[in-house]
Amino acid sequence: MSGPAPIRFAIAGLGSAGTALIPPVVKNPAFNLAAAADTDERALARLTRDFPEALTFTSVEELTESDVADVVFVATPTHLHADHVRAAIAGGKHVVSEKPIATNLEDAGHMIEAAEAAGVIFMVGHSFGYETPIKEMRRIVKSGELGALKMMHNWYFTDWIYRPRNPEELDTDLGGGVTFRQGSHQFDIIRLIGGGRVRSVRAVTGRWDASRPTEGAHTVFLEFDDGTVATAVYSGYDRFRTAELGFAVGENGRDVDLSSYGSARKALGSTGGGESDLKREGRYGGSRNRGIAARPTPNHPFYGLTVVSCERGDIRQSPEGLMVYGSDRKQEIAITKGTSGRDNILTELRDAIVDHKRPVHDGHWGRANLEVCLAVLQSAREHKEIYLSHQTAVND
């Protein structure tokens, strides 16, 4: 007896986020890469060469109005998420949105309402919160084997602000800057480990380069309803790199070359004003994004330095899994490699569609994460603590 037909998967937007999900879809027998939409004809032509059976569309609306897909992954610019998600829902599709869910809470609420009214699955793909070591941290914390959770930190120093960017990525009003783009990962990791319900936020953000007019850094203090506290620190200014403290492992699990100091700033400065061309080469089929196969990684991915403190022990990541510092000894817990956060997104999606399990990263979770991002920006503007009202608990 044959099993259920593969879920037909479509990707709206063939930039870095959309492209990164292609290998997990291709290798997962529960899914079939059915279609993609993009305004870049070169990217569509390359996809057709690589996957002749996948249909291509030059607009998201054409894709969502068609009957070629069961699920649409919306990986278009953040300020377009609301329109594209609702278009997919109106077309009867399940939806996974790239993070953050939207640029404002009103749009996020409308997206959630539309999905619930249509009876379709709506998820937000905070991929680093799906990584297996982070999920294992959550399991240990929830088990109580180290006592009650007390404190968490995620600190990440990168070159984000000097990587090639489209204009909207440097415009906070359109969802640009590290608080929306990278803080959303940090807050997802912290909220997942901590149970989800953040009480309040106090933050300071930094714009330290007038040529990159958006948030390039932030320092955030979060307090949970149960009294747990956390900090999220991010700097994207390409100087100190957290990988120096984290076994020289990057967020993709690959080794980080720390020998070339300031390489992102230097590369950007050598473009001669051709940043948009360099950015385009990072899209599907570009010279900086040739491969379609998922390359094996030697380590578990490190999204910065994550340290979790409970009453009777601490937890941090290692290249092989986790280091657990208990009352009497420290030990390394090895975690099987080969399953990425994006693989886990698809597992959660498949379980929601086929087995009707409520996803952890549903629309309500995505809105709660966006609320933290917005509170960080508001706190920085107004120099005060911001209390939250849309938080939701982890659905374990």
C-alpha positions as CSV (number, residue, x, y, z in Angstrom):
1,M,0.0,0.0,0.0
2,S,1.4,3.4,-1.0
3,G,1.7,6.2,1.5
4,P,0.2,9.7,1.2
5,A,1.1,11.8,-1.8
6,P,4.0,14.2,-1.2
7,I,3.0,17.6,0.0
8,R,3.5,20.1,-2.9
9,F,5.8,22.8,-1.8
10,A,6.2,26.2,-3.4
11,I,8.7,29.0,-2.6
12,A,7.9,32.7,-3.0
13,G,11.2,34.5,-3.3
14,L,14.5,32.9,-4.4
15,G,16.8,35.0,-2.2
16,S,19.0,33.4,0.4
17,A,16.2,32.3,2.7
18,G,14.1,30.7,-0.1
19,T,17.1,29.1,-1.6
20,A,18.3,27.6,1.7
21,L,15.0,25.7,2.1
22,I,15.3,24.0,-1.3
23,P,17.8,21.2,-0.2
24,P,15.7,20.2,2.8
25,V,12.5,20.0,0.7
26,V,14.3,18.0,-2.0
27,K,15.6,15.4,0.4
28,N,12.4,15.0,2.4
29,P,10.2,12.3,1.0
30,A,7.1,14.0,2.5
31,F,7.5,17.0,0.2
32,N,7.8,17.7,-3.5
33,L,9.3,21.0,-4.8
34,A,6.4,22.0,-7.0
35,A,6.9,25.7,-7.9
36,A,8.6,29.0,-7.2
37,A,7.9,32.6,-7.8
38,D,10.3,35.5,-8.3
39,T,10.8,38.6,-10.3
40,D,14.4,37.6,-11.2
41,E,14.1,35.7,-14.5
42,R,17.7,34.4,-14.2
43,A,16.9,32.7,-10.9
44,L,13.7,31.2,-12.3
45,A,15.6,29.9,-15.4
46,R,18.3,28.2,-13.2
47,L,15.5,26.6,-11.1
48,T,13.9,25.2,-14.2
49,R,17.2,23.8,-15.3
50,D,17.8,22.2,-11.9
51,F,14.2,21.0,-11.4
52,P,12.4,20.7,-14.8
53,E,9.1,19.5,-13.1
54,A,8.8,22.6,-10.9
55,L,6.7,25.4,-12.4
56,T,7.8,29.0,-12.2
57,F,5.9,32.3,-11.8
58,T,7.0,35.9,-12.1
59,S,4.7,37.1,-9.3
60,V,3.6,35.7,-6.0
61,E,0.0,36.4,-6.9
62,E,0.2,34.2,-9.9
63,L,1.6,31.4,-7.8
64,T,-1.0,31.7,-5.0
65,E,-3.9,31.8,-7.5
66,S,-2.8,28.6,-9.2
67,D,-3.5,25.1,-8.0
68,V,0.1,23.8,-8.2
69,A,1.0,23.8,-4.5
70,D,-0.3,22.8,-1.1
71,V,2.1,25.0,0.9
72,V,3.8,28.3,0.1
73,F,6.9,29.4,1.8
74,V,6.9,33.2,1.8
75,A,10.5,34.4,1.6
76,T,9.9,37.8,0.1
77,P,11.0,41.0,1.8
78,T,9.5,41.5,5.2
79,H,7.3,44.4,4.4
80,L,5.6,42.3,1.7
81,H,4.9,39.3,4.0
82,A,1.4,40.4,5.0
83,D,0.1,40.7,1.5
84,H,1.8,37.6,0.2
85,V,0.7,35.5,3.2
86,R,-2.9,36.6,2.9
87,A,-2.8,35.9,-0.9
88,A,-1.6,32.4,-0.2
89,I,-4.3,31.8,2.4
90,A,-6.9,33.2,0.1
91,G,-5.7,30.6,-2.5
92,G,-6.3,27.8,0.0
93,K,-2.6,27.1,0.8
94,H,-0.9,26.4,4.0
95,V,1.8,29.0,4.7
96,V,5.3,29.2,6.2
97,S,6.5,32.8,6.5
98,E,10.1,33.8,6.8
99,K,10.9,35.7,10.0
100,P,9.8,38.2,11.2
101,I,6.1,37.6,10.5
102,A,5.5,41.2,9.6
103,T,6.5,44.8,10.4
104,N,3.6,45.5,12.8
105,L,1.3,43.7,15.1
106,E,-1.9,44.7,13.2
107,D,-0.8,42.9,10.1
108,A,0.3,39.9,12.1
109,G,-3.1,39.7,13.7
110,H,-4.9,39.9,10.3
111,M,-2.7,37.1,9.0
112,I,-3.5,34.9,12.0
113,E,-7.3,35.6,11.7
114,A,-7.2,34.8,7.9
115,A,-5.5,31.5,8.4
116,E,-7.8,30.4,11.2
117,A,-10.9,31.4,9.2
118,A,-9.6,29.5,6.2
119,G,-8.6,26.4,8.3
120,V,-5.1,26.4,7.0
121,I,-1.7,26.0,8.8
122,F,0.2,29.2,9.3
123,M,3.8,28.9,10.6
124,V,6.8,31.2,11.0
125,G,10.2,29.8,10.1
126,H,12.5,31.0,12.8
127,S,15.1,28.5,11.6
128,F,17.7,28.8,14.4
129,G,15.2,28.1,17.1
130,Y,14.4,24.8,15.4
131,E,18.0,23.6,15.6
132,T,18.4,20.4,17.5
133,P,20.8,21.6,20.2
134,I,18.4,24.5,21.1
135,K,15.5,22.0,21.3
136,E,17.6,19.8,23.6
137,M,18.3,22.8,25.8
138,R,14.6,23.3,26.1
139,R,14.1,19.6,27.0
140,I,16.7,19.7,29.7
141,V,15.3,22.9,31.2
142,K,11.7,21.6,31.1
143,S,12.8,18.3,32.7
144,G,13.9,20.1,35.9
145,E,17.0,17.9,36.2
146,L,19.1,21.1,36.8
147,G,16.5,22.8,38.9
148,A,14.5,25.9,37.9
149,L,15.6,28.0,35.0
150,K,17.0,31.3,36.2
151,M,19.0,33.1,33.4
152,M,19.9,32.9,29.7
153,H,22.2,34.8,27.4
154,N,22.5,34.9,23.6
155,W,25.4,37.1,22.4
156,Y,26.3,37.3,18.7
157,F,28.9,39.5,17.0
158,T,29.0,39.2,13.2
159,D,29.5,41.1,9.9
160,W,25.8,41.3,9.2
161,I,25.6,45.1,8.5
162,Y,28.3,45.0,5.9
163,R,27.1,42.0,3.9
164,P,25.6,43.0,0.5
165,R,22.1,44.4,1.2
166,N,19.0,45.4,-0.7
167,P,17.7,48.9,0.3
168,E,14.8,47.5,2.4
169,E,17.2,45.5,4.5
170,L,18.7,48.8,5.7
171,D,15.4,50.5,6.3
172,T,13.9,49.8,9.7
173,D,10.4,50.8,8.7
174,L,10.5,48.1,6.1
175,G,11.7,45.4,8.5
176,G,15.4,46.0,8.1
177,G,18.2,46.2,10.6
178,V,19.6,43.6,13.0
179,T,16.7,43.9,15.5
180,F,14.1,42.7,13.0
181,R,16.4,40.5,11.0
182,Q,18.6,38.9,13.6
183,G,17.1,39.8,16.9
184,S,14.0,37.8,15.8
185,H,16.3,34.7,15.8
186,Q,17.7,35.6,19.2
187,F,14.3,36.2,20.8
188,D,13.0,33.0,19.3
189,I,15.8,31.0,20.9
190,I,15.5,32.7,24.3
191,R,11.7,32.4,24.3
192,L,11.7,28.8,23.3
193,I,14.2,27.8,26.0
194,G,12.4,30.0,28.6
195,G,8.9,28.8,27.9
196,G,7.7,31.7,25.7
197,R,6.1,34.3,28.0
198,V,8.2,37.4,28.2
199,R,6.9,40.0,30.7
200,S,8.9,43.0,29.7
201,V,11.8,44.4,27.6
202,R,14.4,47.1,28.2
203,A,16.8,47.8,25.4
204,V,19.3,50.1,23.7
205,T,20.0,49.9,20.0
206,G,22.9,51.3,18.0
207,R,23.3,53.0,14.6
208,W,27.0,53.5,14.4
209,D,27.6,54.0,10.7
210,A,25.7,56.7,8.8
211,S,26.2,54.9,5.5
212,R,24.2,51.9,6.9
213,P,21.2,53.8,8.3
214,T,19.5,51.2,10.5
215,E,20.1,49.3,13.7
216,G,23.5,47.5,13.5
217,A,23.6,46.6,17.2
218,H,21.4,46.1,20.3
219,T,21.6,45.2,23.9
220,V,18.3,43.8,25.3
221,F,17.3,42.7,28.8
222,L,14.2,40.5,28.9
223,E,12.2,39.4,32.0
224,F,9.8,36.4,31.9
225,D,6.6,36.1,33.8
226,D,8.2,33.6,36.1
227,G,11.1,35.9,36.9
228,T,13.7,34.3,34.6
229,V,15.9,36.9,33.0
230,A,17.8,37.0,29.7
231,T,20.0,39.2,27.6
232,A,20.3,39.3,23.9
233,V,23.4,41.2,22.6
234,Y,24.1,41.6,18.8
235,S,26.6,43.6,16.8
236,G,26.9,43.3,13.1
237,Y,29.8,45.7,12.6
238,D,32.4,43.1,11.5
239,R,35.0,43.6,14.1
240,F,35.1,41.1,17.0
241,R,33.4,37.9,16.0
242,T,31.7,35.6,18.5
243,A,33.1,32.6,16.6
244,E,36.4,33.4,18.4
245,L,34.8,32.2,21.6
246,G,32.7,29.4,20.0
247,F,35.2,26.9,18.5
248,A,35.3,29.0,15.2
249,V,32.0,27.5,14.3
250,G,29.4,29.6,12.4
251,E,25.6,29.6,12.3
252,N,25.6,27.1,9.4
253,G,27.7,24.6,11.3
254,R,30.8,25.2,9.1
255,D,34.2,26.4,10.3
256,V,34.6,30.2,10.3
257,D,37.8,31.7,8.7
258,L,38.9,34.1,11.4
259,S,42.2,34.9,9.6
260,S,40.8,37.6,7.3
261,Y,39.9,40.5,9.6
262,G,37.1,42.8,8.5
263,S,36.6,40.9,5.3
264,A,33.0,41.9,4.8
265,R,33.7,45.6,5.2
266,K,36.6,45.3,2.8
267,A,34.6,43.4,0.2
268,L,31.7,46.0,0.4
269,G,34.2,48.8,0.0
270,S,35.6,47.3,-3.1
271,T,32.3,47.0,-5.0
272,G,32.5,50.5,-6.4
273,G,28.8,51.1,-5.8
274,G,27.7,47.8,-7.2
275,E,26.3,46.4,-4.0
276,S,23.0,45.5,-5.6
277,D,24.9,43.4,-8.2
278,L,26.8,41.6,-5.5
279,K,23.6,40.9,-3.6
280,R,22.0,39.5,-6.7
281,E,24.9,37.0,-7.1
282,G,23.8,35.6,-3.7
283,R,20.4,34.7,-5.0
284,Y,19.5,31.3,-6.6
285,G,21.7,30.6,-9.5
286,G,24.1,33.5,-8.8
287,S,27.9,33.1,-8.7
288,R,27.8,33.1,-4.9
289,N,25.0,30.6,-4.7
290,R,25.7,27.8,-7.2
291,G,25.0,24.6,-5.3
292,I,21.5,23.0,-4.9
293,A,22.6,20.1,-2.7
294,A,22.8,20.4,1.0
295,R,26.5,20.2,1.9
296,P,27.3,18.2,5.1
297,T,28.5,20.2,8.0
298,P,31.1,19.1,10.5
299,N,29.5,20.7,13.5
300,H,26.2,21.7,15.0
301,P,25.4,25.4,14.1
302,F,26.2,28.1,16.5
303,Y,23.9,31.1,16.5
304,G,26.3,33.1,18.7
305,L,27.1,32.1,22.2
306,T,24.1,30.7,24.1
307,V,24.5,30.0,27.8
308,V,21.6,28.8,30.0
309,S,21.7,28.9,33.8
310,C,19.5,26.9,36.1
311,E,19.5,26.5,39.9
312,R,21.9,23.6,39.8
313,G,23.7,23.8,36.5
314,D,24.6,25.6,33.3
315,I,24.3,24.6,29.7
316,R,26.1,25.8,26.6
317,Q,26.7,24.4,23.1
318,S,29.7,22.4,21.8
319,P,30.5,21.4,18.3
320,E,29.2,17.9,19.1
321,G,26.1,18.9,21.0
322,L,25.9,20.4,24.5
323,M,28.1,20.9,27.5
324,V,26.2,20.5,30.8
325,Y,27.8,21.8,34.0
326,G,26.1,20.0,36.9
327,S,26.5,20.0,40.6
328,D,29.2,17.3,40.6
329,R,30.7,17.2,37.1
330,K,30.5,18.6,33.6
331,Q,29.7,16.4,30.7
332,E,29.2,16.6,27.0
333,I,26.0,15.4,25.5
334,A,26.6,14.3,21.9
335,I,23.7,15.1,19.5
336,T,23.4,13.3,16.2
337,K,24.2,15.6,13.3
338,G,22.6,15.8,9.9
339,T,19.3,17.3,10.8
340,S,19.1,21.1,10.4
341,G,16.7,23.6,11.7
342,R,15.2,23.9,8.3
343,D,14.7,20.1,8.3
344,N,12.9,20.5,11.5
345,I,10.7,23.2,10.1
346,L,9.5,20.7,7.5
347,T,8.9,18.0,10.1
348,E,6.8,20.4,12.2
349,L,4.9,21.4,9.0
350,R,4.3,17.8,7.9
351,D,3.0,16.9,11.4
352,A,0.6,19.8,11.4
353,I,-0.8,19.0,7.9
354,V,-0.9,15.2,8.1
355,D,-1.2,14.5,11.8
356,H,-3.1,17.7,12.8
357,K,-0.5,18.5,15.5
358,R,-0.5,22.2,16.5
359,P,2.9,23.6,15.5
360,V,5.1,25.3,18.0
361,H,6.0,28.1,15.7
362,D,2.4,29.0,14.7
363,G,1.2,32.5,13.8
364,H,0.6,33.4,17.5
365,W,4.2,32.5,18.3
366,G,5.4,34.6,15.4
367,R,3.4,37.6,16.5
368,A,4.8,37.2,20.0
369,N,8.3,37.2,18.6
370,L,7.5,40.3,16.5
371,E,6.2,42.0,19.7
372,V,9.6,41.6,21.3
373,C,11.3,43.1,18.3
374,L,9.0,46.1,18.3
375,A,9.3,46.5,22.1
376,V,13.1,46.6,21.7
377,L,12.9,49.4,19.2
378,Q,10.3,51.3,21.3
379,S,12.3,50.9,24.5
380,A,15.4,52.3,22.7
381,R,13.5,55.3,21.4
382,E,11.7,56.1,24.7
383,H,14.4,55.0,27.2
384,K,12.0,52.9,29.3
385,E,10.8,49.4,30.0
386,I,8.1,48.1,27.7
387,Y,5.5,45.6,28.9
388,L,4.2,43.0,26.5
389,S,0.6,41.7,26.0
390,H,0.8,39.2,23.0
391,Q,3.1,36.6,24.4
392,T,2.2,32.9,24.2
393,A,3.6,29.8,25.9
394,V,5.6,27.1,24.2
395,N,3.4,24.3,22.9
396,D,5.6,21.4,23.8
